[in-house]
Amino acid sequence: MADTVVVTGGLGLAGRWIVDSLRTEYEVVAIDRRLPESLDIEGVHFEAVDLTQQGETLETILDADPETVVHLANIPHEENHPGGRVFENNAMSTFHVLEAAGRSEADVVWASSETVYGTHWPDPELPAYLPVDEEHPVAPWNGYETSKLAGEASAERVRNAYDVSIITMRPSWIQIPGEYVITELRESFALETAEPMGNYWSYVDVRDVVSFVEAAIQDPVEGHEVFNLFGPDNFLGIDTAAALEAGFGGLPEQCDLRGDDCAFSTEKAERSFDWEPAHSWKDAQSEPISGPAFS
């Protein structure tokens, strides 16, 4: 019998792609606030759960008895929600999901965010060094970013309490092949002002997130480890260091960027899982790739 994997946020932007990929090798329990239009998806059992409610979260995950829990459910930004609501939803749901995984003795792969590095301040500061790796200081600014750091603290707590493997992902802005929303930003970019700066023009293709999750499920870590997930380059198509220097008026003393390299390092993921981002916006933004059939 195939191993069971619980995926929260199973109808979300990345969740649908991960569920669709995992269902060919695993029995998948996909959790979201609602059910999809059709429940007739081979290899997937859907559950409608409010993850901010501890009781139903524990009941659903413990009943599933999974080998791995992939936690993706969250409010992804503050554009349409008060910061306090975002923090409460994300921090509480992550605590409950990871607690349930620990009690189930299940390994965990879950999504924090690259925004914890402080890249989305109104006036972001120059990084201490480039490229930014997992050891770089964090600097949350809003409720969303703070909720992700609270989640990382919950991950550490669950690892200490239950001694399960926990892999924390810090993905960049996830893009869908053929639907890259970064195209408009690239077209509006002006080197003279380096605007819009955002997250140093980084992104990651959803298929690269899927491949990392698959690798992480197959090769759990000892304890709790954090991994950056980014595409191989910036989405501007110009020299990264030049764009950063234009935006900040200078570069850190330690700067090891070449050409349009991403400003964030994924070397740790490469060392640990032999994982590298395989998709660049240069091809993926117009690729005619069909996504999951359910939503």
N, C-alpha and C positions, 0 to 999 in steps of 0.2 A: 504493500500500500504506500502511496506517495506521502511524503511529509506534508504537514499542514503549515501554511504561512498566512498569518493575518496581515492585511494591509489596511491601514486607516487612511481616510481621504481617498478611498478607492475610486471615486468618480471625479476627482480633481484633475487638474492639468497634467501633472506627472503621474498621479495615482492610476489613472486609466491605462497609461502605457505600461506601467509596472505590472498591474494586474493582468493585462493582456499577454504580457511576455511570460510571467511566472506560471500562468494556468496550464501551460503545456508540460510543465515538469512537476508541479506541486498541486495539492488541493488548496485552493485559495479561499479564504473568508475575507470578503471585501466589505469594509465598514464605512458608512457615510451617514450624514444626517437624513438622507432620503434614499429611496430605492430607485434603480434605473427604470426606464420605460419598459424594458423586457428583462425578466429574471432568467430567461432561457439561454444562459451563456455557459457553455461546457467548461467544467473545471472550476467554477466560481459559485460560491454561496454568498448572497448579499444579505447584509444586516443593516437596518436603520437604527443608529445609536447616537445618543447625545453624549459625547465623550467627556463633557464637563460634569456629568453625573457619575459619581464613583460606583454606585451600585450596578447600574446597567453595563458600565464599562467592564468591571470585574466579572460579572456574570457572563458576558458575551465572550471575553477572551479566555477565561478559565474553562468554559464549556467547549471552546474550540480546541483546547489543549495543543497549542501550536509549538513547533520547533523554533520558529522565528516570528517576531513581530516587526513589521515595517511600518513605522509611524510617520505619516505625511500630513495628516489632517491639521489644518490651522487656518486662521484668517491671515492672508498673505501680505497685508499692507494696511495702512490707516487712511487710505483715500476716501473710503465710504463708511468708516467706523471710528468712534471715539477711541483714543489711545488706551484708555482704561479698559474698555471692553475687549480690545484686541489682546492686551496683556492677560486679563483674567481668563479669557477663552483659551489662549494658547498655553499659558503656564499650567492651568488646572488640567486641561485635557492631556497634556504631556505627562504630568505627574501621575494621573490615573492610569494612562496606558502603560507607562513604564513600570508602575507598581504591579499592575496585572501581569505584565510579562515576567517580572521577577518572581511573582508567586507561582507562575506556570513553569518556571525554570526554562524560559524561552530566551534565546538570543535576541538582540535588538539591533535594528538598523533604523536610524531616524534622521529627519531633516531639521537641522538648525539653519543658519543662514550666514552668508558672507557679510551681511550688514552689521554683524557684531563688531567688525573691525573699525566701524565709525565712518564708513565711506559715504553715508547719506546725511551727514550733518549739513545744515544750510551752507556753512563754510567749512568743508572738510580740511583736516590738517594733513600736511605732508607725511607720508608713511615714514616710520623709523628706518626702514630699508626696503629695497625692492629686489626681487619680487617678494610679495607678502606671503609668508608661510604660516603654519598653524601656531607657531610660537610667538607671533607678533602680538603686541598688546591689543586688547579689545577696548572699545570705547562706545558703548551703546548710547543712543541719543533719544529715541522715542520708545513708545510702549511696545511696539512690535519687536524691536531689537532687544529690548530688555527681557521680553518674554522668551526669546530664544536662549539667552544666557541663563535664565531661570530653568529652562529645559535642560541645558547642559549640566547645571547643578543637580537637577533631579536624576540625570543619567549617572552622575558620579555617586549619588546617594544609593541608587538601586544597585549599582555594581558593588558597593560596599556591603549592602544588606543581603544581597542574594548571590553574589559571585557569578553573575552571568556575563556573557560577552556583550558589550555595547559599543556600537560604531556610530559616531555622530558625524553626519555629513554637513559641510558648510558649502552648499551649492550657490553658484551665481544665478543670475536671472535666466530662468529656464525658457528655452525657445522650442517651438514646434516646427519641424521641417515643412517648408512651403508656406509657413505663416509667421516668419520672423518679424516681430514687431520692432526690432532694433533698426530696421531699414530707414524708417522716417527720421530717427535720431541721427543716423550717419549722414543723411542728406542735409540735415540742418546744422551740422557741426561746423564751427568756425575756429580755426587754429589760433587766430588772434586773441580770442577770449577763452578758448578751450571749453566752451559751453555747447551742449550740456555735458558736465563732467560725470555726475552720477557715481557709478561704482567703477570708475577708471575704465569705462567702456568694455566691461567684461560680460560674459554670457556663458551658457552651457546648453548644448543640444540635449533634448529630453532622452534621446537614444543613448547618450553617454551616461546619463544618470541611471538609466535602466541597466546598462552593462556593469556599472559600479555596484549597484544593489545586488545583481546576480552574483558577482564575484564575492561580495561581502557575506552573502548568505552561505556560500559554499566554503568560506574560509574564515570562520570567526576569529576574533582576536582574544588575547588574554587581557581581561580588565576592560577599561574604557579608553578608546582612542578617537581622536578628531581628525577628519580628513577634508581638505579643500577639494571642491569639484568645480572646475572651470574649463571653458573651451581653450583651444591652443593659442588663440590670438586675440587682439582687440577687434571690435567690430567696426573700426574706422577705416582700416586698410592703410594706415600711415604709421610712422615710427612712434612706438609707445612712449619712449623716454622724451621725445620732442613734445608730444601732446601733454605729458605730465609737467614738464618744465614750463610750458606755456601757461598751464593752469595754476601752478604753485609758485612760479617765479624762481624755481630752482629744483634740484634733485638731492636726495639724501646721499651722504658720503658713500654708503654701500649701495650701489645700483648695478645690477647684473642683468640688464635687459638688452635684447638684440632685436632689431627690426620691429615687427608688430607683435612680438611676444606678449602674452597675457601678463598683466601686472601682478598676478597671483601665482604662486607655485603649487603644482600638483605632484611634486616629486615624491612626497610621502606615500601617496596612493600608488604611484608607479612602483616604488620599492616594495610595498606591502602586498599588493594584489596584481602586479604586472598590468596595471590599468593605465591607459592613456586616452585622452579625448580623441575620438576618431573623426569628429565632424566639425568643420569650419563653416561660418556663415557664407563664405565665398561660393560654396556649392549648395549648402543646405537651405538657404533662404528661398530658393526656387525649386527645390526637389519635390516632385509629385508623389509624396509618400502618403499612403492611406493610414489613418490612425485607427484606434480601436473602434469597433462597431457599436459599442454601448456607451451610453452617457446618462 
